[in-house]
Amino acid sequence: MKIAVPNNGNMVNQHFGMSESFIIATIGDKKIISIEEISAKELSHQHQGLADLLVKQGATVVITGGIGGGAINGLKQNGLQVITGATGEYKKVIEEYINGNLQDKGVTCNHHGEHHHQ
């Protein structure tokens, strides 16, 4: 299994569509086997492009902070499971997911006016 996480340094990026890179974590035996960082600079706010990139990397799950409804739909249409509302260091968040302790918080953003992520 591979898990994709938009990152900002070692933290989960709270704005999926503006992520310049993603972590692709390969999971086996309930452990992180490898972590690779891939660039997404040229795909900012291109929902289909981001979905295609993550599918091409072999991801089946996307863990993110805030994300817009269009991006969620784009990811799900490409067969990806989406977990929203994650915060903190991406490695810890991935470990929470592996251990069954990370729940989708249903966090979506709209881009009309100000929005704040909890």
N, CA, C and O atoms as a MOPAC input file, in Angstrom:
PM7 MOZYME 1SCF
protein

 N      0.83900 1    -1.18000 1     0.00000 1
 C      0.00000 1     0.00000 1     0.00000 1
 C      0.88200 1     1.24000 1     0.00000 1
 O      1.94400 1     1.27200 1     0.62100 1
 N      0.41300 1     2.26300 1    -0.71400 1
 C      1.11800 1     3.54000 1    -0.71700 1
 C      0.15800 1     4.63900 1    -0.28600 1
 O     -0.99500 1     4.68900 1    -0.71400 1
 N      0.66500 1     5.51700 1     0.57200 1
 C     -0.10500 1     6.63000 1     1.11000 1
 C      0.54800 1     7.92500 1     0.65000 1
 O      1.76200 1     8.09000 1     0.76800 1
 N     -0.26100 1     8.84300 1     0.12600 1
 C      0.22800 1    10.15500 1    -0.30500 1
 C     -0.19300 1    11.20600 1     0.71200 1
 O     -1.33400 1    11.21400 1     1.17600 1
 N      0.74700 1    12.10000 1     1.05800 1
 C      0.47400 1    13.17500 1     2.00700 1
 C      1.08400 1    14.46300 1     1.46000 1
 O      2.28700 1    14.51000 1     1.20400 1
 N      0.26800 1    15.52000 1     1.27500 1
 C      0.86300 1    16.80200 1     0.89000 1
 C      1.67900 1    17.32200 1     2.06900 1
 O      1.19700 1    17.35000 1     3.20100 1
 N      2.89900 1    17.72700 1     1.80300 1
 C      3.73900 1    18.14200 1     2.92200 1
 C      4.22900 1    19.56800 1     2.77600 1
 O      4.32400 1    20.12400 1     1.68200 1
 N      4.53500 1    20.13300 1     3.93700 1
 C      5.16800 1    21.43600 1     4.04800 1
 C      6.30600 1    21.19800 1     5.03100 1
 O      6.12200 1    21.30100 1     6.24400 1
 N      7.47900 1    20.87800 1     4.50100 1
 C      8.57200 1    20.42800 1     5.36300 1
 C      8.20900 1    19.05400 1     5.88900 1
 O      7.87200 1    18.15800 1     5.11600 1
 N      8.27700 1    18.88200 1     7.21400 1
 C      7.93100 1    17.57400 1     7.78200 1
 C      6.49700 1    17.54600 1     8.31100 1
 O      6.10600 1    16.60500 1     9.00200 1
 N      5.71000 1    18.58300 1     7.98300 1
 C      4.33800 1    18.68500 1     8.45900 1
 C      3.33700 1    18.39500 1     7.33500 1
 O      3.65300 1    18.54500 1     6.15400 1
 N      2.12600 1    17.97700 1     7.72100 1
 C      1.04000 1    17.81400 1     6.75400 1
 C      0.63100 1    19.21300 1     6.28800 1
 O      0.32300 1    20.08000 1     7.10600 1
 N      0.62900 1    19.42300 1     4.98100 1
 C      0.21600 1    20.71800 1     4.43700 1
 C     -1.28300 1    20.87700 1     4.65600 1
 O     -2.05800 1    19.96800 1     4.35900 1
 N     -1.68500 1    22.02000 1     5.17100 1
 C     -3.09300 1    22.26900 1     5.46600 1
 C     -3.88300 1    22.76600 1     4.26100 1
 O     -5.08800 1    22.99400 1     4.36800 1
 N     -3.22600 1    22.93600 1     3.11700 1
 C     -3.92600 1    23.35500 1     1.90600 1
 C     -3.47600 1    22.46400 1     0.75300 1
 O     -2.46300 1    22.72300 1     0.10300 1
 N     -4.25000 1    21.41200 1     0.51700 1
 C     -3.91400 1    20.38300 1    -0.47200 1
 C     -3.52000 1    20.97400 1    -1.82700 1
 O     -2.47500 1    20.63000 1    -2.38000 1
 N     -4.35400 1    21.85500 1    -2.35100 1
 C     -4.15100 1    22.36200 1    -3.70200 1
 C     -2.92900 1    23.23200 1    -3.89500 1
 O     -2.49600 1    23.45900 1    -5.02500 1
 N     -2.36800 1    23.72200 1    -2.80000 1
 C     -1.18500 1    24.57100 1    -2.91400 1
 C      0.10400 1    23.84300 1    -2.53600 1
 O      1.15700 1    24.46800 1    -2.41000 1
 N      0.02300 1    22.54400 1    -2.35900 1
 C      1.20500 1    21.77000 1    -1.97500 1
 C      2.20300 1    21.72000 1    -3.12500 1
 O      1.85400 1    21.39800 1    -4.26000 1
 N      3.43800 1    22.04300 1    -2.81000 1
 C      4.48900 1    21.97900 1    -3.82600 1
 C      5.12000 1    20.59900 1    -3.88700 1
 O      5.83800 1    20.28000 1    -4.83500 1
 N      4.85100 1    19.77500 1    -2.86700 1
 C      5.38000 1    18.41100 1    -2.88900 1
 C      4.48100 1    17.49300 1    -2.06700 1
 O      3.68400 1    17.93300 1    -1.23900 1
 N      4.64200 1    16.21600 1    -2.33000 1
 C      3.89500 1    15.17800 1    -1.63900 1
 C      4.85200 1    14.11400 1    -1.14900 1
 O      5.86100 1    13.81700 1    -1.78900 1
 N      4.52200 1    13.55100 1    -0.01300 1
 C      5.23900 1    12.38900 1     0.50000 1
 C      4.48900 1    11.16000 1    -0.00100 1
 O      3.26500 1    11.08500 1     0.10300 1
 N      5.22100 1    10.21200 1    -0.53900 1
 C      4.64100 1     8.91800 1    -0.91000 1
 C      5.28000 1     7.88900 1     0.01900 1
 O      6.46900 1     7.58800 1    -0.08500 1
 N      4.46500 1     7.35900 1     0.92900 1
 C      4.96800 1     6.37700 1     1.90200 1
 C      4.52200 1     4.98700 1     1.48200 1
 O      3.33800 1     4.74700 1     1.24500 1
 N      5.48300 1     4.07300 1     1.39100 1
 C      5.18000 1     2.67400 1     1.09400 1
 C      5.03100 1     1.94100 1     2.41300 1
 O      5.90500 1     2.00600 1     3.27800 1
 N      3.90500 1     1.23600 1     2.56000 1
 C      3.56200 1     0.56600 1     3.81000 1
 C      3.57400 1    -0.94400 1     3.60700 1
 O      3.07400 1    -1.44600 1     2.60000 1
 N      4.14000 1    -1.65600 1     4.55800 1
 C      4.12300 1    -3.11100 1     4.55400 1
 C      4.20000 1    -3.61700 1     5.97600 1
 O      4.94300 1    -3.05800 1     6.78300 1
 N      3.45600 1    -4.65700 1     6.30800 1
 C      3.44500 1    -5.21400 1     7.66700 1
 C      3.18800 1    -4.14400 1     8.72300 1
 O      3.82500 1    -4.13700 1     9.77700 1
 N      2.24400 1    -3.23100 1     8.43200 1
 C      1.85700 1    -2.15500 1     9.35800 1
 C      3.03400 1    -1.27200 1     9.75900 1
 O      3.08300 1    -0.74700 1    10.87100 1
 N      3.99300 1    -1.11400 1     8.82400 1
 C      5.15800 1    -0.25300 1     9.06600 1
 C      5.43800 1     0.56400 1     7.81200 1
 O      5.07800 1     0.17500 1     6.70000 1
 N      6.09100 1     1.70800 1     8.01700 1
 C      6.55900 1     2.50800 1     6.88200 1
 C      7.85200 1     1.87200 1     6.38800 1
 O      8.83800 1     1.78800 1     7.12000 1
 N      7.83000 1     1.42100 1     5.12600 1
 C      9.01500 1     0.79200 1     4.54100 1
 C      9.91500 1     1.84500 1     3.89800 1
 O     11.13600 1     1.81400 1     4.04900 1
 N      9.28800 1     2.77600 1     3.17700 1
 C     10.07900 1     3.83700 1     2.54800 1
 C      9.23300 1     5.09200 1     2.40600 1
 O      8.00300 1     5.03900 1     2.36900 1
 N      9.92500 1     6.22200 1     2.32600 1
 C      9.27200 1     7.52100 1     2.13100 1
 C     10.01700 1     8.23700 1     1.01600 1
 O     11.24100 1     8.36100 1     1.03900 1
 N      9.24400 1     8.70700 1     0.03600 1
 C      9.80500 1     9.44500 1    -1.09000 1
 C      9.05900 1    10.76600 1    -1.19600 1
 O      7.84300 1    10.81100 1    -1.01200 1
 N      9.78000 1    11.83900 1    -1.48900 1
 C      9.14300 1    13.13700 1    -1.69600 1
 C      9.11800 1    13.42000 1    -3.18900 1
 O     10.14900 1    13.35200 1    -3.85900 1
 N      7.92600 1    13.73900 1    -3.71500 1
 C      7.79600 1    14.04700 1    -5.13900 1
 C      7.32100 1    15.48400 1    -5.30700 1
 O      6.55700 1    15.99300 1    -4.48700 1
 N      7.77100 1    16.12700 1    -6.36200 1
 C      7.40200 1    17.52200 1    -6.62400 1
 C      6.04200 1    17.60500 1    -7.29800 1
 O      5.68900 1    16.77700 1    -8.13800 1
 N      5.28900 1    18.62900 1    -6.90800 1
 C      4.00400 1    18.90700 1    -7.54800 1
 C      3.90300 1    20.40200 1    -7.85200 1
 O      2.80300 1    20.93200 1    -8.01400 1
 N      5.04800 1    21.07900 1    -7.92900 1
 C      5.06400 1    22.53900 1    -8.10700 1
 C      4.24600 1    22.99400 1    -9.30200 1
 O      3.51600 1    23.98200 1    -9.21500 1
 N      4.36000 1    22.28500 1   -10.41300 1
 C      3.68200 1    22.71600 1   -11.63600 1
 C      2.19500 1    22.35700 1   -11.64800 1
 O      1.49400 1    22.67800 1   -12.60800 1
 N      1.70600 1    21.69600 1   -10.59500 1
 C      0.32200 1    21.22500 1   -10.57900 1
 C     -0.57200 1    21.93800 1    -9.57100 1
 O     -1.66600 1    21.45700 1    -9.27700 1
 N     -0.13500 1    23.06100 1    -9.04100 1
 C     -0.91800 1    23.76500 1    -8.03200 1
 C     -2.34100 1    24.03900 1    -8.52200 1
 O     -2.54400 1    24.63900 1    -9.57800 1
 N     -3.32000 1    23.58900 1    -7.73600 1
 C     -4.75100 1    23.74500 1    -8.01300 1
 C     -5.22000 1    23.03400 1    -9.28500 1
 O     -6.30400 1    23.33800 1    -9.78300 1
 N     -4.43900 1    22.10400 1    -9.81800 1
 C     -4.87200 1    21.30300 1   -10.95900 1
 C     -5.32000 1    19.94800 1   -10.42100 1
 O     -4.52700 1    19.01000 1   -10.34000 1
 N     -6.59100 1    19.85400 1   -10.05400 1
 C     -7.09200 1    18.66700 1    -9.36900 1
 C     -6.81700 1    17.37900 1   -10.13700 1
 O     -6.34400 1    16.40500 1    -9.55200 1
 N     -7.10700 1    17.35700 1   -11.43900 1
 C     -6.89400 1    16.13200 1   -12.20200 1
 C     -5.40500 1    15.82000 1   -12.31500 1
 O     -4.99800 1    14.66100 1   -12.23600 1
 N     -4.60000 1    16.85800 1   -12.49800 1
 C     -3.15700 1    16.64100 1   -12.58900 1
 C     -2.60000 1    16.05600 1   -11.30800 1
 O     -1.77000 1    15.14800 1   -11.35000 1
 N     -3.05100 1    16.56800 1   -10.15800 1
 C     -2.60100 1    16.03200 1    -8.87200 1
 C     -3.07900 1    14.59100 1    -8.69200 1
 O     -2.31500 1    13.73600 1    -8.24300 1
 N     -4.33500 1    14.31900 1    -9.03900 1
 C     -4.86200 1    12.95600 1    -8.92300 1
 C     -4.06200 1    12.00100 1    -9.80600 1
 O     -3.69700 1    10.90900 1    -9.37100 1
 N     -3.78900 1    12.41200 1   -11.05000 1
 C     -3.01500 1    11.56600 1   -11.96600 1
 C     -1.61700 1    11.29500 1   -11.42600 1
 O     -1.11800 1    10.17300 1   -11.50900 1
 N     -0.98600 1    12.33600 1   -10.87100 1
 C      0.35800 1    12.19000 1   -10.31600 1
 C      0.36500 1    11.15600 1    -9.18500 1
 O      1.23100 1    10.28300 1    -9.14100 1
 N     -0.60100 1    11.26100 1    -8.27800 1
 C     -0.63600 1    10.36200 1    -7.12100 1
 C     -0.97200 1     8.93200 1    -7.53500 1
 O     -0.41400 1     7.98200 1    -6.98600 1
 N     -1.87700 1     8.77300 1    -8.49500 1
 C     -2.20900 1     7.43500 1    -9.00200 1
 C     -0.98100 1     6.83000 1    -9.68600 1
 O     -0.67500 1     5.65200 1    -9.49700 1
 N     -0.28400 1     7.64000 1   -10.47800 1
 C      0.92200 1     7.16700 1   -11.16500 1
 C      1.98100 1     6.69300 1   -10.16200 1
 O      2.73800 1     5.76500 1   -10.44500 1
 N      2.02700 1     7.32900 1    -9.00700 1
 C      2.97800 1     6.94100 1    -7.95800 1
 C      2.52900 1     5.67300 1    -7.21800 1
 O      3.27600 1     5.12400 1    -6.40900 1
 N      1.30800 1     5.21700 1    -7.50100 1
 C      0.80900 1     3.99500 1    -6.87400 1
 C      0.04100 1     4.20800 1    -5.58400 1
 O     -0.27300 1     3.24600 1    -4.88300 1
 N     -0.26600 1     5.46800 1    -5.26000 1
 C     -0.99500 1     5.76200 1    -4.02000 1
 C     -2.42400 1     5.23400 1    -4.10300 1
 O     -3.04600 1     5.26300 1    -5.16500 1
 N     -2.93300 1     4.75600 1    -2.97500 1
 C     -4.33300 1     4.33500 1    -2.87600 1
 C     -5.06500 1     5.14900 1    -1.81300 1
 O     -6.29500 1     5.16600 1    -1.77500 1
 N     -4.30500 1     5.82300 1    -0.94900 1
 C     -4.86800 1     6.63200 1     0.13200 1
 C     -4.19100 1     7.99800 1     0.10700 1
 O     -2.97900 1     8.09500 1    -0.08600 1
 N     -4.98700 1     9.05900 1     0.30300 1
 C     -4.45100 1    10.41400 1     0.43800 1
 C     -4.86100 1    10.92800 1     1.81000 1
 O     -6.04300 1    10.94200 1     2.15100 1
 N     -3.87400 1    11.34900 1     2.59300 1
 C     -4.12900 1    11.94800 1     3.90200 1
 C     -3.74400 1    13.41100 1     3.78800 1
 O     -2.62600 1    13.73100 1     3.38300 1
 N     -4.67500 1    14.31400 1     4.14700 1
 C     -4.41900 1    15.73600 1     3.97600 1
 C     -5.04100 1    16.54200 1     5.10900 1
 O     -5.81200 1    16.01600 1     5.91200 1
 N     -4.70100 1    17.80300 1     5.16100 1
 C     -5.34100 1    18.73200 1     6.09200 1
 C     -6.61300 1    19.22200 1     5.44000 1
 O     -7.57300 1    18.46300 1     5.30400 1
 N     -6.63700 1    20.49200 1     5.02900 1
 C     -7.78700 1    21.05300 1     4.34600 1
 C     -7.72100 1    20.78400 1     2.85300 1
 O     -6.64200 1    20.75800 1     2.26300 1
 N     -8.88500 1    20.58500 1     2.24900 1
 C     -8.95600 1    20.28200 1     0.82500 1
 C    -10.33200 1    20.71400 1     0.32400 1
 O    -11.32600 1    20.60100 1     1.04100 1
 N    -10.38000 1    21.20500 1    -0.89700 1
 C    -11.65400 1    21.62000 1    -1.48400 1
 C    -12.47000 1    20.43900 1    -1.98500 1
 O    -11.93300 1    19.36600 1    -2.25700 1
 N    -13.76400 1    20.65200 1    -2.10200 1
 C    -14.66000 1    19.60400 1    -2.56800 1
 C    -14.32200 1    19.10100 1    -3.95700 1
 O    -14.43000 1    17.90500 1    -4.22600 1
 N    -13.90700 1    20.01300 1    -4.85700 1
 C    -13.52700 1    19.60000 1    -6.20900 1
 C    -12.33700 1    18.66700 1    -6.20900 1
 O    -12.30000 1    17.69400 1    -6.96200 1
 N    -11.36900 1    18.95900 1    -5.36900 1
 C    -10.18600 1    18.10400 1    -5.28300 1
 C    -10.54300 1    16.73800 1    -4.69600 1
 O    -10.06200 1    15.70800 1    -5.17000 1
 N    -11.39200 1    16.73400 1    -3.66000 1
 C    -11.81500 1    15.45000 1    -3.06700 1
 C    -12.50800 1    14.60500 1    -4.12700 1
 O    -12.20600 1    13.42100 1    -4.27800 1
 N    -13.44000 1    15.21400 1    -4.86400 1
 C    -14.15200 1    14.46800 1    -5.89700 1
 C    -13.20600 1    13.93800 1    -6.96100 1
 O    -13.34600 1    12.80100 1    -7.41300 1
 N    -12.23600 1    14.76600 1    -7.36500 1
 C    -11.26000 1    14.33900 1    -8.36100 1
 C    -10.44300 1    13.15100 1    -7.89700 1
 O    -10.19300 1    12.22100 1    -8.66300 1
 N    -10.02600 1    13.18300 1    -6.63700 1
 C     -9.24400 1    12.07000 1    -6.09100 1
 C    -10.09100 1    10.80400 1    -6.01000 1
 O     -9.65000 1     9.72500 1    -6.40700 1
 N    -11.31500 1    10.94400 1    -5.49100 1
 C    -12.19100 1     9.77600 1    -5.33900 1
 C    -12.56600 1     9.17600 1    -6.69100 1
 O    -12.67200 1     7.95600 1    -6.81800 1
 N    -12.76600 1    10.02200 1    -7.70300 1
 C    -13.07800 1     9.52100 1    -9.04000 1
 C    -11.92400 1     8.71200 1    -9.62500 1
 O    -12.12200 1     7.90100 1   -10.52900 1
 N    -10.73200 1     8.93400 1    -9.11000 1
 C     -9.55800 1     8.18200 1    -9.55100 1
 C     -9.26300 1     7.00400 1    -8.62800 1
 O     -8.18800 1     6.40900 1    -8.69900 1
 N    -10.22000 1     6.66800 1    -7.76100 1
 C    -10.08900 1     5.48200 1    -6.92400 1
 C     -9.30100 1     5.67100 1    -5.64900 1
 O     -8.95500 1     4.69700 1    -4.98000 1
 N     -9.01200 1     6.91400 1    -5.30500 1
 C     -8.23000 1     7.16900 1    -4.09400 1
 C     -9.14200 1     7.37600 1    -2.88400 1
 O    -10.17100 1     8.04500 1    -2.97900 1
 N     -8.75500 1     6.79800 1    -1.75500 1
 C     -9.45300 1     7.06000 1    -0.49700 1
 C     -8.87800 1     8.35100 1     0.06400 1
 O     -7.66300 1     8.54400 1     0.03700 1
 N     -9.73200 1     9.24300 1     0.57600 1
 C     -9.27400 1    10.54700 1     1.07300 1
 C     -9.60400 1    10.69200 1     2.54900 1
 O    -10.75600 1    10.54200 1     2.95500 1
 N     -8.57900 1    10.98700 1     3.35200 1
 C     -8.72100 1    11.25500 1     4.78200 1
 C     -8.37100 1    12.72500 1     4.98100 1
 O     -7.25500 1    13.13900 1     4.66700 1
 N     -9.31600 1    13.52800 1     5.50500 1
 C     -9.08700 1    14.96300 1     5.67200 1
 C     -8.95400 1    15.33300 1     7.14900 1
 O     -9.29600 1    14.55800 1     8.04200 1
 N     -8.44700 1    16.54100 1     7.37100 1
 C     -8.36100 1    17.08000 1     8.72100 1
 C     -7.14100 1    16.64600 1     9.50500 1
 O     -7.07700 1    16.85400 1    10.71600 1
 N     -6.16500 1    16.04200 1     8.82800 1
 C     -4.95200 1    15.59500 1     9.52300 1
 C     -4.04100 1    16.78500 1     9.80300 1
 O     -3.91200 1    17.68600 1     8.97400 1
 N     -3.41400 1    16.78400 1    10.97000 1
 C     -2.46300 1    17.83700 1    11.32400 1
 C     -1.25400 1    17.21400 1    12.00200 1
 O     -1.33200 1    16.12300 1    12.56700 1
 N     -0.13300 1    17.92800 1    11.93600 1
 C      1.07200 1    17.48200 1    12.62600 1
 C      2.12100 1    16.94700 1    11.67100 1
 O      2.05000 1    17.16200 1    10.46100 1
 N      3.09700 1    16.24500 1    12.23400 1
 C      4.18400 1    15.67800 1    11.44100 1
 C      3.64000 1    14.54300 1    10.58900 1
 O      2.93900 1    13.66400 1    11.09000 1
 N      3.96500 1    14.56400 1     9.29300 1
 C      3.37900 1    13.57700 1     8.39000 1
 C      3.71300 1    12.13800 1     8.77600 1
 O      2.88500 1    11.24700 1     8.58800 1
 N      4.90900 1    11.89500 1     9.31000 1
 C      5.27500 1    10.52200 1     9.66800 1
 C      4.38200 1     9.99400 1    10.80000 1
 O      3.94300 1     8.84400 1    10.77200 1
 N      4.12300 1    10.84300 1    11.78600 1
 C      3.24400 1    10.44100 1    12.89100 1
 C      1.81800 1    10.22600 1    12.40400 1
 O      1.13900 1     9.30100 1    12.85000 1
 N      1.36400 1    11.07900 1    11.49100 1
 C      0.01700 1    10.96600 1    10.94100 1
 C     -0.12400 1     9.64800 1    10.15900 1
 O     -1.13000 1     8.95000 1    10.28700 1
 N      0.88000 1     9.32100 1     9.36100 1
 C      0.85200 1     8.05400 1     8.61300 1
 C      0.81300 1     6.86900 1     9.57700 1
 O      0.07600 1     5.90900 1     9.35300 1
 N      1.60400 1     6.93500 1    10.64800 1
 C      1.60600 1     5.85200 1    11.63800 1
 C      0.25200 1     5.73000 1    12.32700 1
 O     -0.19900 1     4.62000 1    12.60900 1
 N     -0.40600 1     6.86500 1    12.60200 1
 C     -1.75800 1     6.82800 1    13.18300 1
 C     -2.71300 1     6.10300 1    12.24500 1
 O     -3.52500 1     5.29200 1    12.68900 1
 N     -2.61900 1     6.39400 1    10.93300 1
 C     -3.48900 1     5.75800 1     9.95000 1
 C     -3.23100 1     4.24700 1     9.91600 1
 O     -4.16800 1     3.45000 1     9.94500 1
 N     -1.96700 1     3.86800 1     9.85500 1
 C     -1.60900 1     2.44200 1     9.80100 1
 C     -2.18800 1     1.69600 1    11.00500 1
 O     -2.65000 1     0.56100 1    10.88300 1
 N     -2.15500 1     2.35000 1    12.16800 1
 C     -2.62100 1     1.71400 1    13.40900 1
 C     -4.13000 1     1.86100 1    13.62600 1
 O     -4.65100 1     1.45800 1    14.66600 1
 N     -4.83300 1     2.44000 1    12.63700 1
 C     -6.28500 1     2.56400 1    12.73000 1
 C     -6.77100 1     3.66500 1    13.64500 1
 O     -7.92400 1     3.65300 1    14.07500 1
 N     -5.90000 1     4.62400 1    13.95000 1
 C     -6.25100 1     5.69700 1    14.88100 1
 C     -6.51200 1     7.03900 1    14.20900 1
 O     -6.64500 1     8.05100 1    14.89900 1
 N     -6.58700 1     7.07300 1    12.88500 1
 C     -6.79800 1     8.33600 1    12.17800 1
 C     -8.14400 1     8.27800 1    11.47500 1
 O     -8.38700 1     7.39900 1    10.64800 1
 N     -9.01500 1     9.21900 1    11.80900 1
 C    -10.35700 1     9.26800 1    11.22500 1
 C    -10.47600 1    10.45900 1    10.29100 1
 O     -9.86200 1    11.50300 1    10.51400 1
 N    -11.27300 1    10.29200 1     9.24400 1
 C    -11.57500 1    11.40100 1     8.33900 1
 C    -12.44100 1    12.40100 1     9.09800 1
 O    -13.49600 1    12.04700 1     9.62400 1
 N    -11.98600 1    13.65400 1     9.15000 1
 C    -12.71100 1    14.68400 1     9.89300 1
 C    -13.66100 1    15.48200 1     9.00200 1
 O    -14.31700 1    16.41400 1     9.46900 1
 N    -13.73700 1    15.11700 1     7.71300 1
 C    -14.66500 1    15.80300 1     6.81500 1
 C    -14.34000 1    17.26700 1     6.60700 1
 O    -15.24900 1    18.07300 1     6.40700 1
 N    -13.06500 1    17.63500 1     6.65000 1
 C    -12.65900 1    19.03300 1     6.51500 1
 C    -12.56300 1    19.39900 1     5.04200 1
 O    -11.73500 1    18.85900 1     4.30900 1
 N    -13.41800 1    20.32000 1     4.61700 1
 C    -13.31900 1    20.82900 1     3.25000 1
 C    -13.21100 1    22.34100 1     3.30000 1
 O    -13.67000 1    22.98700 1     4.24200 1
 N    -12.60000 1    22.88400 1     2.27300 1
 C    -12.42500 1    24.32700 1     2.16500 1
 C    -13.26300 1    24.80000 1     1.00300 1
 O    -13.45600 1    24.07700 1     0.02500 1
 N    -13.76300 1    26.02000 1     1.11200 1
 C    -14.25400 1    26.66000 1    -0.09500 1
 C    -13.38300 1    27.87700 1    -0.27500 1
 O    -12.85000 1    28.42500 1     0.69000 1
 N    -13.24600 1    28.28600 1    -1.48000 1
 C    -12.31200 1    29.36300 1    -1.77200 1
 C    -13.03200 1    30.68500 1    -1.96900 1
 O    -12.55800 1    31.55400 1    -2.70200 1
 N    -14.18000 1    30.83800 1    -1.31300 1
 C    -14.94600 1    32.07200 1    -1.41300 1
 C    -14.78800 1    32.83600 1    -0.10600 1
 O    -15.47600 1    32.55100 1     0.87400 1
 N    -13.90200 1    33.78000 1    -0.09400 1
 C    -13.66500 1    34.54000 1     1.13000 1
 C    -12.65900 1    33.83300 1     2.01100 1
 O    -11.96000 1    32.92100 1     1.56700 1
 N    -12.58800 1    34.25000 1     3.24400 1
 C    -11.61100 1    33.68200 1     4.16000 1
 C    -12.07000 1    32.31500 1     4.65200 1
 O    -13.26200 1    32.06400 1     4.83200 1
 N    -11.10300 1    31.44900 1     4.86000 1
 C    -11.39800 1    30.16800 1     5.48800 1
 C    -10.24500 1    29.82200 1     6.41200 1
 O     -9.08700 1    30.15000 1     6.15400 1
 N    -10.59700 1    29.15900 1     7.48100 1
 C     -9.58900 1    28.81600 1     8.48100 1
 C     -9.69400 1    27.32400 1     8.76400 1
 O    -10.78600 1    26.76100 1     8.84200 1
 N     -8.54700 1    26.70700 1     8.91300 1
 C     -8.51400 1    25.28000 1     9.21800 1
 C     -8.35700 1    25.10400 1    10.70000 1
 O     -7.50600 1    25.73700 1    11.32300 1
 N     -9.15900 1    24.26200 1    11.25900 1
 C     -9.10900 1    23.99900 1    12.71100 1
 C     -8.02800 1    23.01000 1    13.02200 1
 O     -7.82700 1    22.66000 1    14.18500 1

